[in-house]
Amino acid sequence: MDKYKKIIQWGLAVCCLAYIVWFFLKNAEEITLVFNLHPLTIIGLVCLIVLSHIGYSYRFRIVLEKCSGRSTPFWSWFKIVMLGRFLSTFTPQAGNIYRSVCLKKNYQVSYTQYASSFFSFAWMDTCLNLFYSVLIVLTMKSELHIGNVKILNILVPLTVAITIIPILLVSVFKLFQFRNRYLSWLHAKLSEMLRISVSNLGDKVYMLKIVLTGIIAFINSIAIFYVCFQSLDMPVSLPAMALFYVLLKLSTQIIITPGNLGIRELAYGILSEQMHLGMAQGIVISTIIRILGASVTITLGTIFGGIGLLRRRRDYSKVEE
């Protein structure tokens, strides 16, 4: 089954990339956008991307320590995060497995605690980014549309749905019991993961840390998009940049092709076209962020000893029991 899944995923990626290549062959003049990047702009973007990795690691560590009750030295954790991302660049999901194995071996964090931390962080991060985007649109009284649909009519229901579904699932899971051994085990693990994530919302100090660090991370990410758009001589509003960032975050949670290769570029292109910015501009923005992001990840991963791990990547291609 996994074999066919990979074939389908890579098939979709190839189709998307083929369309992008065809698009730029048909609109050859648009490819010159890439050459507008100044070396200082690239250096600035690299610095912002490194800061985003540091911020991500710091915020994830807050959630991890809350969910597991275990303390992890920041720079050791940062190294684990970057090595995990380095592995995932070449073998999807290997990074998550590597992180969970390291945490269990070195800090006695169980797989369930890590899974709870990962889900809790991804859930809260997505909710907060959506909330910040809605707040920006409301504050600036933006009339931004995607096609004929007002952006608030998309963002508000999406924010509410993603926020309340895990909370509702906690109650729903209590109503079911399974006799099958495997289903019972899976039900127990998922129930615990959801329960931990939702119960942590009651800790005001913890939530204040998450919200404040989330604002800093949001500003840093918006700055990345601002620099990208400015480098292409594209004046874009703050609500529009927030929407691009929301799409970026959602693309890290909903995986269609490996790394959403091709999918994210097309999504950016379509979004950019719908906002009357031009499809090529959206594709180029996504490509710049992907290439620079991968370059930073590979560089830091290599510095931290990722090449040796990569040779043993099969050790992190399957979940340990």
C-alpha atoms as a printed R data frame, in Angstrom:
    type eleno elety resid chain resno       x      y       z
1   ATOM     1    CA   MET     A     1   0.000  0.000   0.000
2   ATOM     2    CA   ASP     A     2   2.811  2.428   0.916
3   ATOM     3    CA   LYS     A     3   4.471  1.688  -2.420
4   ATOM     4    CA   TYR     A     4   1.374  2.727  -4.384
5   ATOM     5    CA   LYS     A     5   0.894  5.786  -2.158
6   ATOM     6    CA   LYS     A     6   4.423  6.971  -2.943
7   ATOM     7    CA   ILE     A     7   3.918  6.368  -6.667
8   ATOM     8    CA   ILE     A     8   0.721  8.457  -6.619
9   ATOM     9    CA   GLN     A     9   2.355 11.236  -4.563
10  ATOM    10    CA   TRP     A    10   5.390 11.492  -6.822
11  ATOM    11    CA   GLY     A    11   3.158 11.236  -9.885
12  ATOM    12    CA   LEU     A    12   1.161 14.250  -8.689
13  ATOM    13    CA   ALA     A    13   4.381 16.143  -7.917
14  ATOM    14    CA   VAL     A    14   5.739 15.472 -11.420
15  ATOM    15    CA   CYS     A    15   2.451 16.606 -12.995
16  ATOM    16    CA   CYS     A    16   2.437 19.839 -10.976
17  ATOM    17    CA   LEU     A    17   6.074 20.567 -11.774
18  ATOM    18    CA   ALA     A    18   5.493 19.788 -15.456
19  ATOM    19    CA   TYR     A    19   2.650 22.316 -15.511
20  ATOM    20    CA   ILE     A    20   4.849 24.948 -13.823
21  ATOM    21    CA   VAL     A    21   7.626 24.373 -16.383
22  ATOM    22    CA   TRP     A    22   5.077 24.602 -19.222
23  ATOM    23    CA   PHE     A    23   3.677 27.821 -17.705
24  ATOM    24    CA   PHE     A    24   7.084 29.505 -17.634
25  ATOM    25    CA   LEU     A    25   7.952 28.269 -21.121
26  ATOM    26    CA   LYS     A    26   4.752 29.870 -22.305
27  ATOM    27    CA   ASN     A    27   5.446 33.026 -20.277
28  ATOM    28    CA   ALA     A    28   9.232 33.150 -20.617
29  ATOM    29    CA   GLU     A    29   9.432 36.840 -19.734
30  ATOM    30    CA   GLU     A    30   8.149 36.103 -16.230
31  ATOM    31    CA   ILE     A    31  11.212 33.996 -15.337
32  ATOM    32    CA   THR     A    32  13.239 37.219 -15.191
33  ATOM    33    CA   LEU     A    33  11.557 37.879 -11.834
34  ATOM    34    CA   VAL     A    34  14.056 35.519 -10.206
35  ATOM    35    CA   PHE     A    35  16.993 37.668 -11.310
36  ATOM    36    CA   ASN     A    36  15.619 40.678  -9.441
37  ATOM    37    CA   LEU     A    37  16.929 39.239  -6.182
38  ATOM    38    CA   HIS     A    38  19.831 41.275  -4.808
39  ATOM    39    CA   PRO     A    39  22.574 39.374  -2.886
40  ATOM    40    CA   LEU     A    40  21.844 41.455   0.223
41  ATOM    41    CA   THR     A    41  18.178 40.477  -0.063
42  ATOM    42    CA   ILE     A    42  19.156 36.814  -0.113
43  ATOM    43    CA   ILE     A    43  21.361 37.300   2.978
44  ATOM    44    CA   GLY     A    44  18.494 39.070   4.749
45  ATOM    45    CA   LEU     A    45  16.070 36.276   3.893
46  ATOM    46    CA   VAL     A    46  18.534 33.623   5.097
47  ATOM    47    CA   CYS     A    47  18.888 35.434   8.436
48  ATOM    48    CA   LEU     A    48  15.106 35.641   8.837
49  ATOM    49    CA   ILE     A    49  14.737 31.938   7.980
50  ATOM    50    CA   VAL     A    50  17.390 30.996  10.565
51  ATOM    51    CA   LEU     A    51  15.507 33.104  13.136
52  ATOM    52    CA   SER     A    52  12.295 31.292  12.207
53  ATOM    53    CA   HIS     A    53  13.974 27.927  12.898
54  ATOM    54    CA   ILE     A    54  15.204 29.176  16.273
55  ATOM    55    CA   GLY     A    55  11.749 30.551  17.112
56  ATOM    56    CA   TYR     A    56  10.051 27.321  16.039
57  ATOM    57    CA   SER     A    57  12.405 25.269  18.214
58  ATOM    58    CA   TYR     A    58  11.904 27.535  21.231
59  ATOM    59    CA   ARG     A    59   8.105 27.463  20.951
60  ATOM    60    CA   PHE     A    60   8.004 23.708  20.314
61  ATOM    61    CA   ARG     A    61  10.189 23.231  23.408
62  ATOM    62    CA   ILE     A    62   7.647 25.105  25.556
63  ATOM    63    CA   VAL     A    63   4.906 22.722  24.406
64  ATOM    64    CA   LEU     A    64   7.127 19.648  24.714
65  ATOM    65    CA   GLU     A    65   8.075 20.432  28.314
66  ATOM    66    CA   LYS     A    66   4.440 21.125  29.189
67  ATOM    67    CA   CYS     A    67   3.153 17.878  27.663
68  ATOM    68    CA   SER     A    68   5.968 15.639  28.920
69  ATOM    69    CA   GLY     A    69   7.034 17.289  32.171
70  ATOM    70    CA   ARG     A    70  10.646 16.834  31.026
71  ATOM    71    CA   SER     A    71  13.222 19.601  30.645
72  ATOM    72    CA   THR     A    72  15.353 19.734  27.491
73  ATOM    73    CA   PRO     A    73  18.370 22.071  27.018
74  ATOM    74    CA   PHE     A    74  17.462 24.492  24.237
75  ATOM    75    CA   TRP     A    75  20.531 24.156  22.013
76  ATOM    76    CA   SER     A    76  20.466 20.359  22.278
77  ATOM    77    CA   TRP     A    77  16.800 20.465  21.289
78  ATOM    78    CA   PHE     A    78  17.537 22.918  18.452
79  ATOM    79    CA   LYS     A    79  20.116 20.489  17.100
80  ATOM    80    CA   ILE     A    80  17.581 17.634  17.262
81  ATOM    81    CA   VAL     A    81  14.966 19.764  15.464
82  ATOM    82    CA   MET     A    82  17.328 20.750  12.660
83  ATOM    83    CA   LEU     A    83  18.644 17.222  12.212
84  ATOM    84    CA   GLY     A    84  15.040 16.035  12.057
85  ATOM    85    CA   ARG     A    85  14.233 18.586   9.366
86  ATOM    86    CA   PHE     A    86  17.430 17.636   7.544
87  ATOM    87    CA   LEU     A    87  16.366 13.973   7.478
88  ATOM    88    CA   SER     A    88  12.819 14.845   6.386
89  ATOM    89    CA   THR     A    89  14.240 16.768   3.434
90  ATOM    90    CA   PHE     A    90  15.452 13.451   2.005
91  ATOM    91    CA   THR     A    91  13.117 10.915   3.653
92  ATOM    92    CA   PRO     A    92   9.605 12.169   4.531
93  ATOM    93    CA   GLN     A    93   8.592 11.597   8.184
94  ATOM    94    CA   ALA     A    94  12.065 10.322   9.116
95  ATOM    95    CA   GLY     A    95  12.625 13.570  10.998
96  ATOM    96    CA   ASN     A    96   9.672 13.090  13.318
97  ATOM    97    CA   ILE     A    97  10.728  9.541  14.092
98  ATOM    98    CA   TYR     A    98  14.316 10.680  14.704
99  ATOM    99    CA   ARG     A    99  13.149 13.363  17.146
100 ATOM   100    CA   SER     A   100  10.905 10.951  19.044
101 ATOM   101    CA   VAL     A   101  13.707  8.351  19.309
102 ATOM   102    CA   CYS     A   102  16.228 10.962  20.540
103 ATOM   103    CA   LEU     A   103  13.801 12.350  23.109
104 ATOM   104    CA   LYS     A   104  12.970  8.920  24.484
105 ATOM   105    CA   LYS     A   105  16.608  7.850  24.610
106 ATOM   106    CA   ASN     A   106  18.086 11.044  26.064
107 ATOM   107    CA   TYR     A   107  15.253 12.692  28.001
108 ATOM   108    CA   GLN     A   108  12.804  9.851  28.745
109 ATOM   109    CA   VAL     A   109  10.018 11.469  26.750
110 ATOM   110    CA   SER     A   110   7.600  8.744  25.622
111 ATOM   111    CA   TYR     A   111   6.409  8.436  22.032
112 ATOM   112    CA   THR     A   112   2.877  9.355  23.114
113 ATOM   113    CA   GLN     A   113   4.140 12.458  24.920
114 ATOM   114    CA   TYR     A   114   6.081 13.504  21.842
115 ATOM   115    CA   ALA     A   115   3.067 12.861  19.593
116 ATOM   116    CA   SER     A   116   0.899 14.911  21.963
117 ATOM   117    CA   SER     A   117   3.444 17.737  21.884
118 ATOM   118    CA   PHE     A   118   3.696 17.642  18.107
119 ATOM   119    CA   PHE     A   119  -0.071 17.699  17.634
120 ATOM   120    CA   SER     A   120  -0.646 20.317  20.336
121 ATOM   121    CA   PHE     A   121   1.972 22.643  18.900
122 ATOM   122    CA   ALA     A   122   0.761 22.234  15.288
123 ATOM   123    CA   TRP     A   123  -2.857 22.776  16.356
124 ATOM   124    CA   MET     A   124  -2.253 25.870  18.472
125 ATOM   125    CA   ASP     A   125   0.199 27.342  15.971
126 ATOM   126    CA   THR     A   126  -2.303 26.962  13.125
127 ATOM   127    CA   CYS     A   127  -5.150 28.407  15.210
128 ATOM   128    CA   LEU     A   128  -3.083 31.400  16.328
129 ATOM   129    CA   ASN     A   129  -1.844 32.186  12.822
130 ATOM   130    CA   LEU     A   130  -5.400 32.080  11.514
131 ATOM   131    CA   PHE     A   131  -6.555 34.277  14.403
132 ATOM   132    CA   TYR     A   132  -3.781 36.822  13.809
133 ATOM   133    CA   SER     A   133  -4.679 36.917  10.119
134 ATOM   134    CA   VAL     A   134  -8.362 37.509  10.889
135 ATOM   135    CA   LEU     A   135  -7.372 40.253  13.341
136 ATOM   136    CA   ILE     A   136  -5.211 41.975  10.702
137 ATOM   137    CA   VAL     A   137  -7.983 41.843   8.095
138 ATOM   138    CA   LEU     A   138 -10.524 43.252  10.577
139 ATOM   139    CA   THR     A   139  -8.177 45.932  11.934
140 ATOM   140    CA   MET     A   140  -7.206 47.158   8.472
141 ATOM   141    CA   LYS     A   141 -10.791 46.811   7.221
142 ATOM   142    CA   SER     A   142  -9.469 44.968   4.208
143 ATOM   143    CA   GLU     A   143 -11.849 44.118   1.354
144 ATOM   144    CA   LEU     A   144  -9.492 41.411   0.096
145 ATOM   145    CA   HIS     A   145 -11.195 38.763  -2.036
146 ATOM   146    CA   ILE     A   146 -10.228 35.398  -3.475
147 ATOM   147    CA   GLY     A   147 -12.166 35.385  -6.705
148 ATOM   148    CA   ASN     A   148 -15.622 36.587  -5.701
149 ATOM   149    CA   VAL     A   149 -15.372 35.410  -2.090
150 ATOM   150    CA   LYS     A   150 -14.534 37.838   0.679
151 ATOM   151    CA   ILE     A   151 -11.472 36.607   2.548
152 ATOM   152    CA   LEU     A   152 -13.167 36.875   5.957
153 ATOM   153    CA   ASN     A   153 -15.834 34.441   4.751
154 ATOM   154    CA   ILE     A   154 -13.040 31.883   4.360
155 ATOM   155    CA   LEU     A   155 -10.767 32.717   7.303
156 ATOM   156    CA   VAL     A   156 -13.397 32.995  10.056
157 ATOM   157    CA   PRO     A   157 -15.144 29.605   9.486
158 ATOM   158    CA   LEU     A   158 -11.735 27.942   8.989
159 ATOM   159    CA   THR     A   159 -10.415 29.422  12.251
160 ATOM   160    CA   VAL     A   160 -13.501 28.357  14.208
161 ATOM   161    CA   ALA     A   161 -13.495 24.835  12.738
162 ATOM   162    CA   ILE     A   162  -9.811 24.121  13.361
163 ATOM   163    CA   THR     A   163 -10.094 25.517  16.899
164 ATOM   164    CA   ILE     A   164 -13.138 23.598  18.093
165 ATOM   165    CA   ILE     A   165 -12.841 20.231  16.315
166 ATOM   166    CA   PRO     A   166 -10.115 18.795  18.636
167 ATOM   167    CA   ILE     A   167 -12.055 20.066  21.669
168 ATOM   168    CA   LEU     A   168 -15.224 18.335  20.450
169 ATOM   169    CA   LEU     A   169 -13.302 15.149  19.638
170 ATOM   170    CA   VAL     A   170 -12.239 14.803  23.287
171 ATOM   171    CA   SER     A   171 -15.910 14.378  24.254
172 ATOM   172    CA   VAL     A   172 -16.739 12.235  21.226
173 ATOM   173    CA   PHE     A   173 -13.887  9.799  21.941
174 ATOM   174    CA   LYS     A   174 -15.279  9.200  25.443
175 ATOM   175    CA   LEU     A   175 -18.462  7.793  23.909
176 ATOM   176    CA   PHE     A   176 -16.710  4.949  22.090
177 ATOM   177    CA   GLN     A   177 -14.971  1.778  23.194
178 ATOM   178    CA   PHE     A   178 -13.433 -0.890  20.948
179 ATOM   179    CA   ARG     A   179 -12.993 -4.596  21.596
180 ATOM   180    CA   ASN     A   180 -10.473 -5.026  18.814
181 ATOM   181    CA   ARG     A   181  -6.996 -4.859  20.366
182 ATOM   182    CA   TYR     A   182  -5.468 -2.621  17.708
183 ATOM   183    CA   LEU     A   183  -8.442 -0.237  17.547
184 ATOM   184    CA   SER     A   184  -8.560 -0.065  21.333
185 ATOM   185    CA   TRP     A   185  -4.841  0.825  21.476
186 ATOM   186    CA   LEU     A   186  -5.232  3.467  18.754
187 ATOM   187    CA   HIS     A   187  -8.316  4.904  20.466
188 ATOM   188    CA   ALA     A   188  -6.444  5.168  23.781
189 ATOM   189    CA   LYS     A   189  -3.425  6.884  22.206
190 ATOM   190    CA   LEU     A   190  -5.506  9.381  20.241
191 ATOM   191    CA   SER     A   191  -7.704 10.091  23.259
192 ATOM   192    CA   GLU     A   192  -4.672 10.770  25.429
193 ATOM   193    CA   MET     A   193  -3.088 12.989  22.778
194 ATOM   194    CA   LEU     A   194  -6.241 15.082  22.427
195 ATOM   195    CA   ARG     A   195  -6.873 15.201  26.171
196 ATOM   196    CA   ILE     A   196  -3.368 16.472  26.928
197 ATOM   197    CA   SER     A   197  -3.540 19.098  24.175
198 ATOM   198    CA   VAL     A   198  -6.946 20.429  25.235
199 ATOM   199    CA   SER     A   199  -6.335 20.314  29.003
200 ATOM   200    CA   ASN     A   200  -3.186 22.433  28.604
201 ATOM   201    CA   LEU     A   201  -5.351 25.314  27.381
202 ATOM   202    CA   GLY     A   202  -6.372 25.918  30.997
203 ATOM   203    CA   ASP     A   203  -2.829 26.940  32.019
204 ATOM   204    CA   LYS     A   204  -2.845 30.754  31.667
205 ATOM   205    CA   VAL     A   205   0.929 31.228  32.042
206 ATOM   206    CA   TYR     A   206   1.613 28.524  29.469
207 ATOM   207    CA   MET     A   207  -0.892 29.982  27.006
208 ATOM   208    CA   LEU     A   208   0.544 33.485  27.496
209 ATOM   209    CA   LYS     A   209   3.985 32.165  26.502
210 ATOM   210    CA   ILE     A   210   2.524 30.469  23.433
211 ATOM   211    CA   VAL     A   211   0.586 33.566  22.354
212 ATOM   212    CA   LEU     A   212   3.469 36.024  22.854
213 ATOM   213    CA   THR     A   213   6.074 33.850  21.141
214 ATOM   214    CA   GLY     A   214   3.501 33.157  18.424
215 ATOM   215    CA   ILE     A   215   3.178 36.882  17.731
216 ATOM   216    CA   ILE     A   216   6.966 37.195  17.379
217 ATOM   217    CA   ALA     A   217   7.051 34.173  15.020
218 ATOM   218    CA   PHE     A   218   4.181 35.618  12.985
219 ATOM   219    CA   ILE     A   219   5.950 38.972  12.601
220 ATOM   220    CA   ASN     A   220   9.174 37.231  11.548
221 ATOM   221    CA   SER     A   221   7.330 35.188   8.924
222 ATOM   222    CA   ILE     A   222   5.458 38.208   7.572
223 ATOM   223    CA   ALA     A   223   8.853 39.938   7.296
224 ATOM   224    CA   ILE     A   224  10.063 37.073   5.059
225 ATOM   225    CA   PHE     A   225   7.126 37.569   2.713
226 ATOM   226    CA   TYR     A   226   7.546 41.353   2.815
227 ATOM   227    CA   VAL     A   227  11.193 41.093   1.732
228 ATOM   228    CA   CYS     A   228  10.273 38.614  -1.019
229 ATOM   229    CA   PHE     A   229   7.483 40.754  -2.431
230 ATOM   230    CA   GLN     A   230   9.544 43.947  -2.226
231 ATOM   231    CA   SER     A   231  12.438 42.271  -4.025
232 ATOM   232    CA   LEU     A   232  10.080 41.547  -6.917
233 ATOM   233    CA   ASP     A   233   8.787 45.155  -6.875
234 ATOM   234    CA   MET     A   234   5.357 43.979  -5.791
235 ATOM   235    CA   PRO     A   235   3.598 46.257  -3.288
236 ATOM   236    CA   VAL     A   236   1.360 43.864  -1.357
237 ATOM   237    CA   SER     A   237  -0.910 44.692   1.577
238 ATOM   238    CA   LEU     A   238  -0.374 43.241   5.055
239 ATOM   239    CA   PRO     A   239  -3.621 41.198   4.900
240 ATOM   240    CA   ALA     A   240  -2.454 39.660   1.608
241 ATOM   241    CA   MET     A   241   0.915 38.686   3.117
242 ATOM   242    CA   ALA     A   242  -0.879 37.208   6.128
243 ATOM   243    CA   LEU     A   243  -2.967 35.102   3.763
244 ATOM   244    CA   PHE     A   244   0.138 33.808   1.990
245 ATOM   245    CA   TYR     A   245   1.593 32.860   5.362
246 ATOM   246    CA   VAL     A   246  -1.591 31.020   6.371
247 ATOM   247    CA   LEU     A   247  -1.367 29.048   3.138
248 ATOM   248    CA   LEU     A   248   2.267 28.224   3.921
249 ATOM   249    CA   LYS     A   249   1.367 26.935   7.400
250 ATOM   250    CA   LEU     A   250  -1.552 24.870   6.118
251 ATOM   251    CA   SER     A   251   0.706 23.355   3.451
252 ATOM   252    CA   THR     A   252   2.992 22.031   6.206
253 ATOM   253    CA   GLN     A   253   0.060 20.258   7.885
254 ATOM   254    CA   ILE     A   254  -1.750 18.848   4.834
255 ATOM   255    CA   ILE     A   255   0.727 16.788   2.823
256 ATOM   256    CA   ILE     A   256  -0.305 15.741  -0.686
257 ATOM   257    CA   THR     A   257   3.054 15.252  -2.411
258 ATOM   258    CA   PRO     A   258   6.486 14.831  -0.752
259 ATOM   259    CA   GLY     A   259   7.112 18.219   0.890
260 ATOM   260    CA   ASN     A   260   4.048 19.377  -1.123
261 ATOM   261    CA   LEU     A   261   6.481 19.835  -3.998
262 ATOM   262    CA   GLY     A   262   4.653 21.465  -6.889
263 ATOM   263    CA   ILE     A   263   1.402 21.635  -4.940
264 ATOM   264    CA   ARG     A   264   2.501 24.586  -2.813
265 ATOM   265    CA   GLU     A   265   3.916 26.440  -5.809
266 ATOM   266    CA   LEU     A   266   0.650 26.022  -7.725
267 ATOM   267    CA   ALA     A   267  -1.391 27.013  -4.665
268 ATOM   268    CA   TYR     A   268   0.668 30.192  -4.296
269 ATOM   269    CA   GLY     A   269   0.325 30.872  -8.007
270 ATOM   270    CA   ILE     A   270  -3.454 30.425  -7.963
271 ATOM   271    CA   LEU     A   271  -3.812 32.548  -4.807
272 ATOM   272    CA   SER     A   272  -1.628 35.259  -6.324
273 ATOM   273    CA   GLU     A   273  -3.637 35.162  -9.552
274 ATOM   274    CA   GLN     A   274  -6.935 35.413  -7.662
275 ATOM   275    CA   MET     A   275  -5.631 38.497  -5.860
276 ATOM   276    CA   HIS     A   276  -4.664 39.995  -9.232
277 ATOM   277    CA   LEU     A   277  -0.935 39.866  -8.490
278 ATOM   278    CA   GLY     A   278  -0.068 37.424 -11.256
279 ATOM   279    CA   MET     A   279   0.360 33.654 -11.161
280 ATOM   280    CA   ALA     A   280   4.076 33.779 -11.969
281 ATOM   281    CA   GLN     A   281   4.731 36.029  -8.963
282 ATOM   282    CA   GLY     A   282   3.115 33.580  -6.562
283 ATOM   283    CA   ILE     A   283   5.051 30.623  -7.989
284 ATOM   284    CA   VAL     A   284   8.339 32.551  -7.813
285 ATOM   285    CA   ILE     A   285   7.698 33.602  -4.182
286 ATOM   286    CA   SER     A   286   7.045 29.981  -3.190
287 ATOM   287    CA   THR     A   287  10.138 28.800  -5.078
288 ATOM   288    CA   ILE     A   288  12.387 31.392  -3.409
289 ATOM   289    CA   ILE     A   289  11.159 30.442   0.063
290 ATOM   290    CA   ARG     A   290  11.467 26.714  -0.673
291 ATOM   291    CA   ILE     A   291  15.006 26.921  -2.090
292 ATOM   292    CA   LEU     A   292  16.357 29.212   0.638
293 ATOM   293    CA   GLY     A   293  14.568 27.237   3.348
294 ATOM   294    CA   ALA     A   294  15.997 23.943   2.081
295 ATOM   295    CA   SER     A   295  19.463 25.509   1.788
296 ATOM   296    CA   VAL     A   296  19.396 26.686   5.410
297 ATOM   297    CA   THR     A   297  18.108 23.309   6.621
298 ATOM   298    CA   ILE     A   298  20.736 21.350   4.680
299 ATOM   299    CA   THR     A   299  23.530 23.677   5.787
300 ATOM   300    CA   LEU     A   300  22.628 23.560   9.494
301 ATOM   301    CA   GLY     A   301  21.894 19.831   9.289
302 ATOM   302    CA   THR     A   302  25.297 19.185   7.735
303 ATOM   303    CA   ILE     A   303  27.047 21.297  10.408
304 ATOM   304    CA   PHE     A   304  25.287 19.285  13.126
305 ATOM   305    CA   GLY     A   305  26.379 15.948  11.630
306 ATOM   306    CA   GLY     A   306  23.430 15.162   9.388
307 ATOM   307    CA   ILE     A   307  25.480 13.371   6.727
308 ATOM   308    CA   GLY     A   308  26.214 10.519   9.110
309 ATOM   309    CA   LEU     A   309  22.529 10.298  10.035
310 ATOM   310    CA   LEU     A   310  21.544 10.327   6.375
311 ATOM   311    CA   ARG     A   311  23.649  7.211   5.791
312 ATOM   312    CA   ARG     A   312  21.555  5.515   8.492
313 ATOM   313    CA   ARG     A   313  18.233  7.064   7.446
314 ATOM   314    CA   ARG     A   314  16.572  3.624   7.178
315 ATOM   315    CA   ASP     A   315  16.855  3.444  10.951
316 ATOM   316    CA   TYR     A   316  14.369  6.341  11.047
317 ATOM   317    CA   SER     A   317  12.051  5.300   8.238
318 ATOM   318    CA   LYS     A   318   9.855  3.113  10.420
319 ATOM   319    CA   VAL     A   319   8.298  3.772  13.780
320 ATOM   320    CA   GLU     A   320   9.738  1.750  16.616
321 ATOM   321    CA   GLU     A   321   7.324 -0.264  18.682
